[in-house]
């Protein structure tokens, strides 16, 4: 398990399942001095999580770390079925971030995005809040699994604004939902049945908000190992200016 400006590779063979390999990498980017992203690889329980904190000073870092570690703790302790476990983990993360912000004036206003994948029998369960994303690369196709909870996606597009306008709109960075912002939490959930050879990408908007899907596609399509793919994704975002923290996890069957 790891997070800032670091990388972790894990391989695990789960009884009755194919070999799972995973790798994660996080980078502060080219502009920001601190890294408010946080991630965890927990292959022993089949859990992979990325969070992108916000709140200024050290608050964003605190929110993302607290949320991710709460998800891991809840998954480890839960006796519920996996789908209910993942929902409970997100709800508990929201509760703890809210409480921490209310208990410390220095953390007031903090929050974080959260996207997680949890293995369950022959399924891969995905949950997300905010705009950190999950992609699946399967049969030479790249699919965005999650739905951004942003003003651009939930309001701007429904108003009929074109993509060129949305890319420069003053509300383009506004989230409509995040962990730690409200007791009323909207969690998007998905269930996948990936085939052997499928790759799952979890990432913060420091990647998908900076590089195009063609770059992501080309990188995942390569025969490189997972560390090489993660490094290439991060480097692509940095070469495009790296205006935000960049975090990627790639999980491969």
Buried (B, 14 or more C-beta within 10 A) or exposed (E): BBBBBEBBBBEBEEEEEBEBBBBBBBBBBBEEEEBBBBBBBBBEBBBBBBBBBBBEEBBBBBBBBBBBBBBBBBBEEBEBEBBEBBBBBBBBBBBBBBEBBEEEEEBEBBBBBBBBBBBBEEBBBBBBBBBBBBBBBBEEEBEBBBEBBBBBBBBBBEEEEEEEEBEEBEEBBBBBBBBBBEEEBEBBEBEBEBEEEBBBBBBBBBBBBBBEEEBBBEBBEEEEBBBBBBBBBBBBBBEBEBBBBBBBBBBBB
